[in-house]
Amino acid sequence: MTPRERFLAKTQPGPGDCLDWIGAFSGNGYGYFWLDGKSIGAHCAALILIGGIELGPGDTVDHVVCRRTVCVNDDHMEVVTRSENTKRGNYARVDPFASRREGEDVWTR
Ligand SMILES: [Zn+2]
């Protein structure tokens, strides 16, 4: 089994065109995945394994499309540098289990 297959086995279709992580979660609400002997964020693994993007040290991943931390659709994310991310202050606002109804802008649990 390739890492990509191992990764996809822990996902399921989410709301809209989200791809939800159903594997292990860490305390900060983000899923994690073991890759090359270390655990990384599942959303980061998505970019690496599915998006084919190389993440540099200090880079983080922002859910620009759906703002759901459980989502691992690489199309819903954007790589941001650490300083840019702090400026945006996104992480405090993201609720990992939030969802929203089609056409509504309100996120609820
Ligand atoms: Zn999504």
Residues whose N, C-alpha, C, O or C-beta is under 5 A from the ligand:
A	BS01	ZN	C18 L19 C66 C71 N73 H76
